[in-house]
Amino acid sequence: MEVNKKLRYGVAILFFITILVFFLPYIQYAVPDWGWEIGNKSFSLKDILAASESARLIVTELGEESDLPFLTYLPYLLGIIMIMPFVAAIVLIVGKHKSHFWLGIAAGAVLFVSHFIALSFRLKYSVPFDLAGVSLGFGFYTNISLGAIALIGSIVGLARSAEPSMSQARQSKKQGLLIGRSGMYANETIDIPAGEEIILGRDSALAHIVLDRNSEKVSRKHCGIFYDDVNKNYAVIDYSTNGTFVEGGNRLVANIATILPSGTVILLGNKENSFTLK
């Protein structure tokens, strides 16, 4: 599983946890004040109503002229806001593009900011089932933390998705690599497009990769290299007078394609010009 997929799934799971933390307090094992009853469980708006009442009291304390009447509606707004993490979680699981992390960033930011504002005004709802007698603030603190983590994770995911790695780019283009070991191309990397013959030699009119004219052992048209993207190997044809060799091995048969695995080092005439088939 690639890193980006892990990040997408990780952020999606965080969003699902925030939704669970938000709605669990509304699952009651007793008859609700009002709500929906399914079997021995019921879904109640009891805690949202309680938070609304605390908001109303705060507004009353500060006075009607405080320009804070919106607090009365903030608990209901939080319930609507929780739809965004749900949508973001689904998109991050189904989606495969970097743009989907933008929705994760938006959902994480909204989740963090909205719950932080609500908590700063002392609007709280109970922990699921009033565990261990703790009844206030748990859900808000948890969702603020998870929102921040989801925000950071989405930003990291977007940053890592911004540009494909060199290996991903080359793989998408279905090409091999020729890496210089010695000679004028030492430590240089040359792309070998799949299915195309790349000629090495001293004559620029005949070769794609032109070597030093002073390399006496290299022919004007020395050898040709094909990359097979299906079998992930190379075919090398020797056209030279002085030969193309496998390091530690024999000279290749002239004018006949020799199949060589990735990692093979070839020598053009001698060790002065050598390449790795990567």
KELOPA-119267 format. One record per residue (C-alpha): residue number from 1; residue in three letters; chain; x, y, z. Coordinates in steps of 0.2 Angstrom, whole numbers, plus 5000, padded with zeros to 4 digits. Example, Ala and Ser with C-alpha at 12.3 -4.5 7.8 and 13.67 -1.06 7.14 Angstrom:
2
<site k="1" r="ALA" c="A" u="5062" v="4978" w="5039"/>
<site k="2" r="SER" c="A" u="5068" v="4995" w="5036"/>
END
This chain:
278
<site k="1" r="MET" c="A" u="5000" v="5000" w="5000"/>
<site k="2" r="GLU" c="A" u="5008" v="5016" w="4995"/>
<site k="3" r="VAL" c="A" u="5010" v="5031" w="5007"/>
<site k="4" r="ASN" c="A" u="4996" v="5042" w="5000"/>
<site k="5" r="LYS" c="A" u="4984" v="5028" w="5001"/>
<site k="6" r="LYS" c="A" u="4989" v="5025" w="5020"/>
<site k="7" r="LEU" c="A" u="4987" v="5044" w="5023"/>
<site k="8" r="ARG" c="A" u="4970" v="5044" w="5014"/>
<site k="9" r="TYR" c="A" u="4963" v="5030" w="5024"/>
<site k="10" r="GLY" c="A" u="4971" v="5036" w="5040"/>
<site k="11" r="VAL" c="A" u="4962" v="5053" w="5039"/>
<site k="12" r="ALA" c="A" u="4946" v="5045" w="5034"/>
<site k="13" r="ILE" c="A" u="4946" v="5034" w="5049"/>
<site k="14" r="LEU" c="A" u="4949" v="5049" w="5060"/>
<site k="15" r="PHE" c="A" u="4934" v="5058" w="5053"/>
<site k="16" r="PHE" c="A" u="4923" v="5042" w="5056"/>
<site k="17" r="ILE" c="A" u="4929" v="5042" w="5074"/>
<site k="18" r="THR" c="A" u="4924" v="5061" w="5076"/>
<site k="19" r="ILE" c="A" u="4907" v="5057" w="5070"/>
<site k="20" r="LEU" c="A" u="4906" v="5042" w="5082"/>
<site k="21" r="VAL" c="A" u="4911" v="5053" w="5096"/>
<site k="22" r="PHE" c="A" u="4899" v="5067" w="5092"/>
<site k="23" r="PHE" c="A" u="4884" v="5056" w="5090"/>
<site k="24" r="LEU" c="A" u="4886" v="5042" w="5103"/>
<site k="25" r="PRO" c="A" u="4880" v="5054" w="5117"/>
<site k="26" r="TYR" c="A" u="4863" v="5054" w="5109"/>
<site k="27" r="ILE" c="A" u="4861" v="5035" w="5110"/>
<site k="28" r="GLN" c="A" u="4852" v="5032" w="5126"/>
<site k="29" r="TYR" c="A" u="4847" v="5016" w="5134"/>
<site k="30" r="ALA" c="A" u="4832" v="5024" w="5142"/>
<site k="31" r="VAL" c="A" u="4816" v="5032" w="5134"/>
<site k="32" r="PRO" c="A" u="4822" v="5048" w="5127"/>
<site k="33" r="ASP" c="A" u="4815" v="5065" w="5131"/>
<site k="34" r="TRP" c="A" u="4811" v="5065" w="5113"/>
<site k="35" r="GLY" c="A" u="4818" v="5056" w="5098"/>
<site k="36" r="TRP" c="A" u="4817" v="5039" w="5089"/>
<site k="37" r="GLU" c="A" u="4817" v="5022" w="5098"/>
<site k="38" r="ILE" c="A" u="4824" v="5007" w="5090"/>
<site k="39" r="GLY" c="A" u="4823" v="4991" w="5100"/>
<site k="40" r="ASN" c="A" u="4830" v="4994" w="5117"/>
<site k="41" r="LYS" c="A" u="4840" v="5009" w="5111"/>
<site k="42" r="SER" c="A" u="4834" v="5026" w="5106"/>
<site k="43" r="PHE" c="A" u="4842" v="5041" w="5097"/>
<site k="44" r="SER" c="A" u="4839" v="5057" w="5106"/>
<site k="45" r="LEU" c="A" u="4842" v="5075" w="5104"/>
<site k="46" r="LYS" c="A" u="4844" v="5077" w="5123"/>
<site k="47" r="ASP" c="A" u="4861" v="5083" w="5123"/>
<site k="48" r="ILE" c="A" u="4859" v="5095" w="5109"/>
<site k="49" r="LEU" c="A" u="4845" v="5102" w="5118"/>
<site k="50" r="ALA" c="A" u="4855" v="5103" w="5134"/>
<site k="51" r="ALA" c="A" u="4869" v="5112" w="5125"/>
<site k="52" r="SER" c="A" u="4857" v="5124" w="5118"/>
<site k="53" r="GLU" c="A" u="4850" v="5128" w="5135"/>
<site k="54" r="SER" c="A" u="4868" v="5132" w="5141"/>
<site k="55" r="ALA" c="A" u="4870" v="5143" w="5126"/>
<site k="56" r="ARG" c="A" u="4854" v="5152" w="5130"/>
<site k="57" r="LEU" c="A" u="4860" v="5155" w="5148"/>
<site k="58" r="ILE" c="A" u="4876" v="5162" w="5142"/>
<site k="59" r="VAL" c="A" u="4868" v="5174" w="5131"/>
<site k="60" r="THR" c="A" u="4856" v="5179" w="5145"/>
<site k="61" r="GLU" c="A" u="4871" v="5182" w="5157"/>
<site k="62" r="LEU" c="A" u="4880" v="5193" w="5144"/>
<site k="63" r="GLY" c="A" u="4864" v="5202" w="5139"/>
<site k="64" r="GLU" c="A" u="4854" v="5203" w="5124"/>
<site k="65" r="GLU" c="A" u="4864" v="5217" w="5117"/>
<site k="66" r="SER" c="A" u="4880" v="5206" w="5118"/>
<site k="67" r="ASP" c="A" u="4879" v="5202" w="5099"/>
<site k="68" r="LEU" c="A" u="4880" v="5183" w="5103"/>
<site k="69" r="PRO" c="A" u="4863" v="5177" w="5100"/>
<site k="70" r="PHE" c="A" u="4870" v="5165" w="5087"/>
<site k="71" r="LEU" c="A" u="4876" v="5154" w="5102"/>
<site k="72" r="THR" c="A" u="4859" v="5148" w="5104"/>
<site k="73" r="TYR" c="A" u="4860" v="5140" w="5087"/>
<site k="74" r="LEU" c="A" u="4878" v="5134" w="5088"/>
<site k="75" r="PRO" c="A" u="4874" v="5117" w="5095"/>
<site k="76" r="TYR" c="A" u="4862" v="5113" w="5080"/>
<site k="77" r="LEU" c="A" u="4875" v="5120" w="5068"/>
<site k="78" r="LEU" c="A" u="4888" v="5108" w="5075"/>
<site k="79" r="GLY" c="A" u="4877" v="5094" w="5071"/>
<site k="80" r="ILE" c="A" u="4876" v="5100" w="5053"/>
<site k="81" r="ILE" c="A" u="4895" v="5103" w="5052"/>
<site k="82" r="MET" c="A" u="4897" v="5084" w="5056"/>
<site k="83" r="ILE" c="A" u="4891" v="5080" w="5039"/>
<site k="84" r="MET" c="A" u="4907" v="5087" w="5032"/>
<site k="85" r="PRO" c="A" u="4919" v="5074" w="5040"/>
<site k="86" r="PHE" c="A" u="4907" v="5060" w="5034"/>
<site k="87" r="VAL" c="A" u="4908" v="5066" w="5016"/>
<site k="88" r="ALA" c="A" u="4926" v="5069" w="5017"/>
<site k="89" r="ALA" c="A" u="4929" v="5052" w="5024"/>
<site k="90" r="ILE" c="A" u="4919" v="5043" w="5010"/>
<site k="91" r="VAL" c="A" u="4929" v="5054" w="4997"/>
<site k="92" r="LEU" c="A" u="4946" v="5050" w="5004"/>
<site k="93" r="ILE" c="A" u="4942" v="5031" w="5004"/>
<site k="94" r="VAL" c="A" u="4935" v="5031" w="4986"/>
<site k="95" r="GLY" c="A" u="4946" v="5045" w="4978"/>
<site k="96" r="LYS" c="A" u="4963" v="5042" w="4972"/>
<site k="97" r="HIS" c="A" u="4969" v="5060" w="4967"/>
<site k="98" r="LYS" c="A" u="4978" v="5073" w="4977"/>
<site k="99" r="SER" c="A" u="4963" v="5085" w="4975"/>
<site k="100" r="HIS" c="A" u="4953" v="5074" w="4987"/>
<site k="101" r="PHE" c="A" u="4965" v="5080" w="5001"/>
<site k="102" r="TRP" c="A" u="4958" v="5097" w="4999"/>
<site k="103" r="LEU" c="A" u="4941" v="5091" w="5006"/>
<site k="104" r="GLY" c="A" u="4950" v="5083" w="5020"/>
<site k="105" r="ILE" c="A" u="4959" v="5100" w="5024"/>
<site k="106" r="ALA" c="A" u="4943" v="5109" w="5024"/>
<site k="107" r="ALA" c="A" u="4934" v="5096" w="5035"/>
<site k="108" r="GLY" c="A" u="4948" v="5096" w="5047"/>
<site k="109" r="ALA" c="A" u="4949" v="5115" w="5048"/>
<site k="110" r="VAL" c="A" u="4930" v="5117" w="5050"/>
<site k="111" r="LEU" c="A" u="4929" v="5103" w="5063"/>
<site k="112" r="PHE" c="A" u="4943" v="5110" w="5073"/>
<site k="113" r="VAL" c="A" u="4938" v="5129" w="5072"/>
<site k="114" r="SER" c="A" u="4919" v="5126" w="5076"/>
<site k="115" r="HIS" c="A" u="4922" v="5115" w="5091"/>
<site k="116" r="PHE" c="A" u="4935" v="5126" w="5097"/>
<site k="117" r="ILE" c="A" u="4924" v="5141" w="5096"/>
<site k="118" r="ALA" c="A" u="4910" v="5131" w="5105"/>
<site k="119" r="LEU" c="A" u="4921" v="5125" w="5119"/>
<site k="120" r="SER" c="A" u="4928" v="5143" w="5121"/>
<site k="121" r="PHE" c="A" u="4909" v="5148" w="5125"/>
<site k="122" r="ARG" c="A" u="4907" v="5133" w="5137"/>
<site k="123" r="LEU" c="A" u="4896" v="5124" w="5126"/>
<site k="124" r="LYS" c="A" u="4898" v="5105" w="5130"/>
<site k="125" r="TYR" c="A" u="4890" v="5089" w="5128"/>
<site k="126" r="SER" c="A" u="4891" v="5073" w="5138"/>
<site k="127" r="VAL" c="A" u="4903" v="5059" w="5135"/>
<site k="128" r="PRO" c="A" u="4895" v="5043" w="5128"/>
<site k="129" r="PHE" c="A" u="4885" v="5035" w="5141"/>
<site k="130" r="ASP" c="A" u="4892" v="5046" w="5155"/>
<site k="131" r="LEU" c="A" u="4907" v="5035" w="5157"/>
<site k="132" r="ALA" c="A" u="4916" v="5035" w="5174"/>
<site k="133" r="GLY" c="A" u="4905" v="5050" w="5179"/>
<site k="134" r="VAL" c="A" u="4913" v="5062" w="5167"/>
<site k="135" r="SER" c="A" u="4899" v="5071" w="5158"/>
<site k="136" r="LEU" c="A" u="4906" v="5087" w="5151"/>
<site k="137" r="GLY" c="A" u="4918" v="5092" w="5138"/>
<site k="138" r="PHE" c="A" u="4925" v="5075" w="5132"/>
<site k="139" r="GLY" c="A" u="4917" v="5076" w="5115"/>
<site k="140" r="PHE" c="A" u="4923" v="5093" w="5111"/>
<site k="141" r="TYR" c="A" u="4941" v="5091" w="5117"/>
<site k="142" r="THR" c="A" u="4941" v="5074" w="5107"/>
<site k="143" r="ASN" c="A" u="4934" v="5082" w="5091"/>
<site k="144" r="ILE" c="A" u="4946" v="5097" w="5092"/>
<site k="145" r="SER" c="A" u="4961" v="5085" w="5093"/>
<site k="146" r="LEU" c="A" u="4955" v="5074" w="5080"/>
<site k="147" r="GLY" c="A" u="4951" v="5089" w="5068"/>
<site k="148" r="ALA" c="A" u="4968" v="5095" w="5071"/>
<site k="149" r="ILE" c="A" u="4976" v="5078" w="5067"/>
<site k="150" r="ALA" c="A" u="4965" v="5076" w="5052"/>
<site k="151" r="LEU" c="A" u="4970" v="5093" w="5046"/>
<site k="152" r="ILE" c="A" u="4988" v="5090" w="5047"/>
<site k="153" r="GLY" c="A" u="4987" v="5073" w="5040"/>
<site k="154" r="SER" c="A" u="4978" v="5080" w="5025"/>
<site k="155" r="ILE" c="A" u="4991" v="5094" w="5022"/>
<site k="156" r="VAL" c="A" u="5005" v="5081" w="5023"/>
<site k="157" r="GLY" c="A" u="4995" v="5070" w="5011"/>
<site k="158" r="LEU" c="A" u="4993" v="5084" w="4998"/>
<site k="159" r="ALA" c="A" u="5011" v="5089" w="5000"/>
<site k="160" r="ARG" c="A" u="5017" v="5071" w="4996"/>
<site k="161" r="SER" c="A" u="5004" v="5070" w="4982"/>
<site k="162" r="ALA" c="A" u="5010" v="5086" w="4974"/>
<site k="163" r="GLU" c="A" u="5023" v="5078" w="4963"/>
<site k="164" r="PRO" c="A" u="5026" v="5060" w="4959"/>
<site k="165" r="SER" c="A" u="5042" v="5052" w="4964"/>
<site k="166" r="MET" c="A" u="5055" v="5050" w="4950"/>
<site k="167" r="SER" c="A" u="5052" v="5031" w="4951"/>
<site k="168" r="GLN" c="A" u="5033" v="5034" w="4949"/>
<site k="169" r="ALA" c="A" u="5036" v="5046" w="4935"/>
<site k="170" r="ARG" c="A" u="5047" v="5034" w="4926"/>
<site k="171" r="GLN" c="A" u="5036" v="5019" w="4929"/>
<site k="172" r="SER" c="A" u="5021" v="5029" w="4922"/>
<site k="173" r="LYS" c="A" u="5031" v="5032" w="4906"/>
<site k="174" r="LYS" c="A" u="5036" v="5014" w="4905"/>
<site k="175" r="GLN" c="A" u="5054" v="5016" w="4902"/>
<site k="176" r="GLY" c="A" u="5071" v="5009" w="4908"/>
<site k="177" r="LEU" c="A" u="5086" v="5017" w="4914"/>
<site k="178" r="LEU" c="A" u="5104" v="5017" w="4908"/>
<site k="179" r="ILE" c="A" u="5116" v="5024" w="4921"/>
<site k="180" r="GLY" c="A" u="5134" v="5028" w="4917"/>
<site k="181" r="ARG" c="A" u="5147" v="5019" w="4927"/>
<site k="182" r="SER" c="A" u="5163" v="5025" w="4918"/>
<site k="183" r="GLY" c="A" u="5168" v="5037" w="4904"/>
<site k="184" r="MET" c="A" u="5160" v="5053" w="4899"/>
<site k="185" r="TYR" c="A" u="5143" v="5048" w="4905"/>
<site k="186" r="ALA" c="A" u="5149" v="5042" w="4922"/>
<site k="187" r="ASN" c="A" u="5135" v="5045" w="4936"/>
<site k="188" r="GLU" c="A" u="5123" v="5051" w="4923"/>
<site k="189" r="THR" c="A" u="5105" v="5043" w="4921"/>
<site k="190" r="ILE" c="A" u="5098" v="5041" w="4903"/>
<site k="191" r="ASP" c="A" u="5080" v="5036" w="4900"/>
<site k="192" r="ILE" c="A" u="5077" v="5021" w="4888"/>
<site k="193" r="PRO" c="A" u="5059" v="5022" w="4881"/>
<site k="194" r="ALA" c="A" u="5050" v="5005" w="4881"/>
<site k="195" r="GLY" c="A" u="5050" v="4997" w="4863"/>
<site k="196" r="GLU" c="A" u="5063" v="5009" w="4856"/>
<site k="197" r="GLU" c="A" u="5081" v="5005" w="4851"/>
<site k="198" r="ILE" c="A" u="5093" v="5017" w="4858"/>
<site k="199" r="ILE" c="A" u="5110" v="5017" w="4849"/>
<site k="200" r="LEU" c="A" u="5126" v="5020" w="4858"/>
<site k="201" r="GLY" c="A" u="5142" v="5025" w="4847"/>
<site k="202" r="ARG" c="A" u="5154" v="5039" w="4842"/>
<site k="203" r="ASP" c="A" u="5145" v="5045" w="4827"/>
<site k="204" r="SER" c="A" u="5131" v="5058" w="4830"/>
<site k="205" r="ALA" c="A" u="5123" v="5054" w="4814"/>
<site k="206" r="LEU" c="A" u="5121" v="5036" w="4819"/>
<site k="207" r="ALA" c="A" u="5119" v="5036" w="4838"/>
<site k="208" r="HIS" c="A" u="5107" v="5043" w="4850"/>
<site k="209" r="ILE" c="A" u="5120" v="5043" w="4864"/>
<site k="210" r="VAL" c="A" u="5136" v="5050" w="4857"/>
<site k="211" r="LEU" c="A" u="5152" v="5045" w="4866"/>
<site k="212" r="ASP" c="A" u="5169" v="5053" w="4865"/>
<site k="213" r="ARG" c="A" u="5177" v="5052" w="4848"/>
<site k="214" r="ASN" c="A" u="5193" v="5048" w="4856"/>
<site k="215" r="SER" c="A" u="5187" v="5032" w="4863"/>
<site k="216" r="GLU" c="A" u="5196" v="5021" w="4852"/>
<site k="217" r="LYS" c="A" u="5187" v="5005" w="4857"/>
<site k="218" r="VAL" c="A" u="5170" v="5012" w="4854"/>
<site k="219" r="SER" c="A" u="5163" v="5010" w="4836"/>
<site k="220" r="ARG" c="A" u="5153" v="5024" w="4827"/>
<site k="221" r="LYS" c="A" u="5138" v="5013" w="4829"/>
<site k="222" r="HIS" c="A" u="5143" v="5002" w="4844"/>
<site k="223" r="CYS" c="A" u="5127" v="4994" w="4851"/>
<site k="224" r="GLY" c="A" u="5108" v="4996" w="4853"/>
<site k="225" r="ILE" c="A" u="5098" v="4994" w="4868"/>
<site k="226" r="PHE" c="A" u="5079" v="4990" w="4870"/>
<site k="227" r="TYR" c="A" u="5069" v="4990" w="4886"/>
<site k="228" r="ASP" c="A" u="5055" v="4977" w="4888"/>
<site k="229" r="ASP" c="A" u="5042" v="4985" w="4900"/>
<site k="230" r="VAL" c="A" u="5032" v="4969" w="4901"/>
<site k="231" r="ASN" c="A" u="5046" v="4957" w="4906"/>
<site k="232" r="LYS" c="A" u="5056" v="4971" w="4914"/>
<site k="233" r="ASN" c="A" u="5073" v="4966" w="4905"/>
<site k="234" r="TYR" c="A" u="5084" v="4973" w="4891"/>
<site k="235" r="ALA" c="A" u="5089" v="4967" w="4874"/>
<site k="236" r="VAL" c="A" u="5106" v="4972" w="4869"/>
<site k="237" r="ILE" c="A" u="5113" v="4971" w="4851"/>
<site k="238" r="ASP" c="A" u="5131" v="4972" w="4847"/>
<site k="239" r="TYR" c="A" u="5136" v="4981" w="4831"/>
<site k="240" r="SER" c="A" u="5154" v="4985" w="4835"/>
<site k="241" r="THR" c="A" u="5171" v="4979" w="4830"/>
<site k="242" r="ASN" c="A" u="5179" v="4978" w="4847"/>
<site k="243" r="GLY" c="A" u="5164" v="4970" w="4855"/>
<site k="244" r="THR" c="A" u="5151" v="4974" w="4869"/>
<site k="245" r="PHE" c="A" u="5154" v="4964" w="4885"/>
<site k="246" r="VAL" c="A" u="5145" v="4959" w="4901"/>
<site k="247" r="GLU" c="A" u="5155" v="4964" w="4916"/>
<site k="248" r="GLY" c="A" u="5163" v="4948" w="4923"/>
<site k="249" r="GLY" c="A" u="5156" v="4939" w="4908"/>
<site k="250" r="ASN" c="A" u="5158" v="4936" w="4889"/>
<site k="251" r="ARG" c="A" u="5157" v="4946" w="4874"/>
<site k="252" r="LEU" c="A" u="5139" v="4947" w="4867"/>
<site k="253" r="VAL" c="A" u="5136" v="4939" w="4850"/>
<site k="254" r="ALA" c="A" u="5137" v="4951" w="4836"/>
<site k="255" r="ASN" c="A" u="5121" v="4957" w="4828"/>
<site k="256" r="ILE" c="A" u="5110" v="4946" w="4838"/>
<site k="257" r="ALA" c="A" u="5099" v="4952" w="4853"/>
<site k="258" r="THR" c="A" u="5105" v="4946" w="4870"/>
<site k="259" r="ILE" c="A" u="5092" v="4947" w="4884"/>
<site k="260" r="LEU" c="A" u="5100" v="4954" w="4900"/>
<site k="261" r="PRO" c="A" u="5091" v="4957" w="4917"/>
<site k="262" r="SER" c="A" u="5090" v="4973" w="4926"/>
<site k="263" r="GLY" c="A" u="5106" v="4977" w="4935"/>
<site k="264" r="THR" c="A" u="5118" v="4970" w="4922"/>
<site k="265" r="VAL" c="A" u="5134" v="4981" w="4918"/>
<site k="266" r="ILE" c="A" u="5139" v="4982" w="4900"/>
<site k="267" r="LEU" c="A" u="5156" v="4987" w="4894"/>
<site k="268" r="LEU" c="A" u="5158" v="4996" w="4877"/>
<site k="269" r="GLY" c="A" u="5175" v="4989" w="4870"/>
<site k="270" r="ASN" c="A" u="5183" v="4990" w="4887"/>
<site k="271" r="LYS" c="A" u="5181" v="4997" w="4905"/>
<site k="272" r="GLU" c="A" u="5183" v="5015" w="4899"/>
<site k="273" r="ASN" c="A" u="5165" v="5016" w="4894"/>
<site k="274" r="SER" c="A" u="5153" v="5006" w="4905"/>
<site k="275" r="PHE" c="A" u="5134" v="5007" w="4909"/>
<site k="276" r="THR" c="A" u="5122" v="4999" w="4921"/>
<site k="277" r="LEU" c="A" u="5105" v="4993" w="4914"/>
<site k="278" r="LYS" c="A" u="5094" v="4998" w="4929"/>
END
